């Protein structure tokens, strides 16, 4: 069917294969990973909100009851870290943790970060300009969200270089069929990152500050407070989700703009808010989102039983002509744009306002008056990996 996440040509341009999938049906069995592929916008959007599906099944079933094998014992540090984060919790635990996290991570938090985000974006673009160009990925796209999350969490500047490698190693486990070496790196990063945050939390208990960790420690309601593990998992999720989305939207977005020079030429500060959302729709960083079927569901004429796994294809949904006019066209002033790149339902991305703020600052700094136009040096390569899809580099000059 053309769908092959391990094929470099598919990863470079999955959209023709998505078109074929949408034409073939609403739920398609894919033997390679034992999943049902769901390519249509209406179905993906509905299933993100459907409580008969879950990111986990352990709130209702044991591994044995659900017909699944438990993860290898050696992977436990990764799963403890991952399974206590908001993205992989289900109600009632999800509602409790999200409510408490929301007390610390508020819209005001993002507003207070805005000057730091703008300053950091300007400094990074200034460095790229001083160098006459370079790799947009490593000079601007990667450092910005890491610095912002570090600022948010109160991570000392001397320690910030640790965050990006930890995040990359942990996120390797979200790919389809990660190998044992990927798992080993993810486990090691989970242990090291958790230990680091445990020390940082202990310091903030003694001397609270204005950072998010201090806010998470203080957050409470009638049901109590966050456990230490929930705080650690929340901090790691903020870094991993915020970092991967912002980095890959930046470089994927610029690559799209270089291929649409008329759109790039028309882009100005007034269009940035709609442009950022359109770039996320056009080539979303998160291509696939997995959910477990907790109770039998029907998608079209297909009955999918409890115990199955569905793969919601965000990249396909965001290009579905049933929802988007001219879906394969990049339209930076598209105003009807309910893309699914931030998810939907109870797992809608808590950090979406911060990600949008970072992206607006980054693109704005590169398009600011006095900054010469960017020019692509050579066609980029795509990084290995499909679920979180991004470029290996993006070499530019002014």
N, C-alpha and C positions, 0 to 999 in steps of 0.2 A: 504493500500500500504506500510505499515511499517514506513511511515514518520509521526513522532509524537514528535514535539519539547518539549512537556511537559512530556515526558516519560524519566525517568532517564537512562534506558538501551539504548534508542536511542541516547541520548546526549553523553553517554560514547563511543558509536561507531556508528555513523550515516552512515558509508560507505557502509555496505550491503544494506541498504534501498536506498541509492543513486543509487547503481547498478540496483536495481529493477526499479527505476524511469526512468533511462536512457533507459532501455529495453522497457518501456511502452509507451514512446513517447517523443516529443520535448517540448510540453506545456501541463501541466496537471492541471486541475481545482482542487483546494483544498478548500473544503467547510468551514473548520474550521475558516479560516481568510478571505475567499472571495478573494483569490489570485490565479494567474496562476504560477505554479512552472516551472522553466526553468532549467533543469539539465545538458544540454550538453555544452561542452566547446565552440564550434563554435558559438552557439546561445548566450551564456552569453557574450562572447567577442564582438560579433557584436552589441548586444543590449546596451552594455555599451557605445558604440560610436554612437548610433542611436538617432538623435535629435527629433524623433517622440516620444521619451520617456523623462521623466524628473523627477528629485528629487522633484520638486514642480510643481503645475499647476497654481499657483496664478499669474504668470507673463502673463498668457493668459486667464484665466477663473476665475470667482468667484466660491465660494463653490457651490452655487446653480446651476450655469451653468454647473458645472462638475458633478453634481448629488451627491455631498458629503456634510456631515454636518460639520459645523465649529467646531473647538475644543471648549470645555467648557471654558467660560470666565476665570475661576479660573486657567486654565493652561497657561494663556497668557504669564507670565514671561519666562516660558520654551520656548515657541514657538518664542517669540521675539528674545531670545538668539540664538536658534537653526536655525531659518529661515534666519538670517543675516550672517551665516557662509558659507564659500566657498562650503561645501559639499552639502548644500541645496539651493544654488542659481543656477539660470539658466541664460543664456545670455539674454540681454546684461549685466546685473548686475554682473554675474559671471566673465565675461571677464575683466570688469573694476576692480573688487576687487582683482582678482588673479594677474592682472598686477601690481597693487600697492603693494600688499603683497610681490610679487616676487622681488620688488626693495629693500625690507628690509631683506627678508629671502632668501639669495643668497647661492650658493655653497661655497662662501668664509666664510659665517656665519658658515656652518657646519665644514669647515676646521679649523676655529679658535676655535671651541668648542672641537675639537678632543683631545687635551691634557687633558682638564677637564673631558671628557668622560672616557678616559683611567685611569686617576687618581681615579675618583669616582668608577669605576668598580673594580680597584685594592683594594681600601679601603674596599669596601663591601665584596669582596671575602676574604680579610684578616680577617675581623670580623667573617665570617663564619668559617674560618680555626681556628681562636683563640678559638671559641666556640666548636670546634670538630665536627661541623655539625649543623643542624637545619632545619628550613623551608626555602627552597630556594626561595619560593614565597615572603615571608615577609622580608627576610634578604638581598636578592640580586635583585630579579626580579622587585619588586615594587619600592624600593627606587631609583634605577638608573634612569629610565626615568623621574620620578618626579623631582629629583635633577637636571637633565639636562635641562628640560623645565624651571624649576625655574631659573636656571643659565641664560638660553637664554632670559627669560622675565625680569630678574633683580628683582625677588622676594626675599626679604630679608630672610636669613636663618631661622630666628625666626618664619616666617609665613609659611614655606614650609609644615608643617604638616597639614595645612588646605586643601591643594590641592587634595590629594588622596581621602578623603571622598566626597568632592564636585564632583570630576570626577565620582566616583562610583555611586553616587546618580543620576547624570544627565544621565549617560549611561544606567541606568535602564529603561529609556523611549524608548530605541531602541529595546527592546524585543517585541515579539509578544503579543498583548493584555495586556499591563501593567495594573495592578490593580490601584485602587484609592490611596492606600497607597504609591505605587511606584511613582505615579504622584505627590503626596503631597511632598515627599522627593525631587523629581527633581525640583519642583517649588521653594521650599525653598533654595536648593543649587544654583539654577539659580539666585535668588534674592541676595543671600549673595556673590556669586562669582562675579556677575556683579558689586555690590557696591564696593567690594574690588578692582577690576580692575579700576573702575572709579576713585578711590582715587589715585591709582598708576599712571594712565595716567595723572592726574592733577599734581602730583609731577614731572613727567618727562617733562611736558610742561614747568615747571619752571626751572628745572635743567636736561637737557638732558644728557644721558649717552651713553655707548656703547651697550646697550641692545636692544632687538628686539622692545620693546614698543617705545623706542625713535626713532628707525628706521621707525616704522609704522606711528608715528606722522609726521615725516619729509617727508615721501614718497608722491610724487605728480607727476602729469603729466598735459597735456593740459585739461583734464576733471576734474581736481580738486584733492581733497584729500579724504582719508577714513573718514567716519563719526565716531563719538565716538562709536556708537553701532557696527559698522563694525569692529573696532579695538578690542572691547571687545569680540565679537563673534569669531574673528580670534584667539585670545589668548586662549579662552576656547576650541576651536576645536583642536588647537595644543596640548594642554594637553590631552584632551579626546582621540583623535585618536592616538596620539603618545604613550600615556601611555598604552592604552588597547592592541594595537598591539605588543608593545615590551614586556610587562609583560607576555602576554599569549603565544607569540612565544617562550619566554625563558622557561617557565615551560612545555608547551606542547612539546617543542623540546627536553628537557631533558628526559621527560617521554618516548618519542619515542626512544631516544638513549639508555635508559636503557632496552627497549624491543628489541633492535637490538645491542647486545654487540659487534658483529663483526664490525659494522659500527663505534661505539664509539671507539673501539680499534684502528681503522685506522685513526681517526680524528686528524689532526695536524693543525698548524697555516697556512700552505700553502693552506689547503682546506677550510678555514673558510668562504670565500666569497661565494663559491658555496654551502657549507653546510648550511649556513643561509637561502639561497633562497630555498633549498630543504626542509628544516624543515618547512618553511612557506607554501610550496606547499603541503607537506605531511599531515599536520594537521593545516590548516589555522585558525587563531583566529576568523576572520569574516566569518561566514558560509553563511550568506544570506544578500542580498542587494536589497532593494525595489525601484521600479521605477513606476511612473504613466504613463499610455498610453495616450498621448496627441492627437494622430491621430491613426486611425485604423492601425493595423499591422497584418501581417500574419507570423506565425511561423510554418513551415511545412504546414500541411493541416488545421491548426487551425487559424481562424480569431479572433483576440482579439480586441474588440471595444474600442474606446475612452472612458475614464472614468474608465477603469479597472486598476488593479494593478498587476504587475508581481513581483515575488520573484526570483531573480537571485541566484542560488545556487552555491556559490563560492567553497564550499567544494566538491561538486559533479564535477564541472567543472575541478578542479585541479586533479581529479582522473579519468578523462575521457580517456579510452584507445584509442579513436580516435585521441587524441593529444599527449598523453604521453606513451612511451613504458614502460611496466611493471609498471603501475601507482600505484599499491598497494605496491610496493617495495620502501623502503627508500634507496636512492642512493646519497650519499653525494658528489659525483663527477659528478652528472648529469649536463651536460653543455647546453643541449637544454631544457631550463626550463622557458618558458614564462607564469609562473603562474599568476593568477589574484588576488592574495591576496592584492595588492595595488590598485586594480581597473584598469580602462583604460579610454581612452577618456578624456574629459575636466575635469572629476573629479578624474583623477589619483592622488594618494596621493602626495601632495606637500612635505610632510615630509619624503618620502621614503628614501632619502640618509641619513638623520639623524637616522632613525630607523635602517637601515643596519649598520651604524657606532656603535650605541649602542649595537646591538646584537653581532657584531664582537668583541667588547671590552669585553662584558660580558662572552661570551663563551671562548674567548681567555684567560681571567684572570683565569677562572676555569680549563683550560687545560694547563696553563703555567708550565714551568719547575719548580720543587720544590713544586708544589701543588700536594698532593697525589690524586689518582683517587677517584672520587665520587662513592658512593654506595647508592642505594635506601634502605631506612629503611622499608617502607611498601607501598603497592599499594595505590595510591592517590584516593581521591574522586573528582568527577566533581562538580563544582559550579552549582547552579541553573541558568538556562539561556542557550539559544541555539544560538541566533544571534551572540552575542559576547561570544565565548565558551572558557572556561579555567578551570584549576584545582582549587580546594578549598585550597589545600596545596600540597607541595612536600617535604617530610621529607627525608633528606640525611645525610650521615656521610662520613668521609674520611677513 
